[in-house]
């Protein structure tokens, strides 16, 4: 988009039990230097942590729920092919 803004639409599937399945989540990469601040902010906001922070894929990851119960992940390094 040129300005760094991203629009993401999440559609609800009424019969999907997202409280039982952690594979259905949205992940965002961050810089290694920013990760501690992300973790601190997640904790400050009181978001329920599903997993982490923990070491994974030669980096770190944290998974947490938003107010609607959706799972989000912030991690480094970014996944590459």
C-alpha positions in Angstrom: 0.0 0.0 0.0 3.0 2.2 0.1 2.5 3.7 3.6 3.1 0.5 5.5 -0.6 0.1 6.4 -2.2 -3.3 6.2 -5.9 -4.2 6.2 -6.7 -7.6 7.4 -10.2 -9.1 7.4 -11.1 -12.0 9.8 -14.2 -14.0 9.0 -16.0 -16.0 11.6 -16.9 -19.6 11.2 -19.8 -20.1 13.7 -19.1 -23.8 14.4 -15.3 -23.6 14.8 -14.1 -24.1 18.4 -11.2 -21.7 18.4 -10.8 -22.3 22.2 -9.6 -25.8 21.4 -7.4 -25.3 18.3 -4.3 -23.2 18.4 -3.2 -23.9 14.8 -5.8 -21.4 13.6 -4.1 -18.1 14.3 -2.6 -15.1 12.6 1.1 -14.5 13.0 3.1 -11.3 12.6 6.9 -11.0 12.5 8.8 -8.5 14.5 12.4 -7.5 14.9 14.4 -9.3 17.6 15.0 -6.0 19.4 11.3 -5.2 19.5 10.2 -8.6 20.9 10.6 -7.8 24.6 8.5 -4.7 24.2 5.8 -6.7 22.4 5.7 -9.2 25.2 5.5 -6.4 27.8 2.7 -4.8 25.9 0.7 -8.0 25.7 1.1 -8.5 29.4 0.3 -4.9 30.1 -3.0 -5.2 28.2 -3.9 -8.3 30.1 -4.3 -10.4 26.9 -4.7 -14.1 27.8 -1.4 -15.8 26.8 -1.9 -19.1 24.9 1.8 -20.0 24.7 5.2 -18.4 25.4 7.1 -16.3 25.3 9.3 -19.3 24.3 12.2 -20.1 22.0 11.1 -21.4 18.6 12.6 -21.6 15.1 15.9 -20.0 16.3 14.0 -17.1 17.7 11.1 -16.4 20.1 7.3 -16.5 19.9 4.3 -15.5 21.9 0.6 -16.4 21.2 -2.2 -14.6 22.8 -6.0 -14.0 22.5 -7.7 -10.8 21.5 -10.9 -9.7 23.3 -13.0 -11.9 20.9 -10.9 -15.0 21.6 -8.9 -15.0 18.3 -5.3 -16.1 18.6 -2.5 -13.9 17.4 1.2 -14.7 17.3 4.2 -12.3 17.3 7.5 -13.9 16.5 11.0 -13.5 15.2 12.6 -14.4 12.9 10.0 -14.1 10.1 9.3 -17.4 8.3 11.0 -17.6 5.0 10.8 -20.2 2.2 
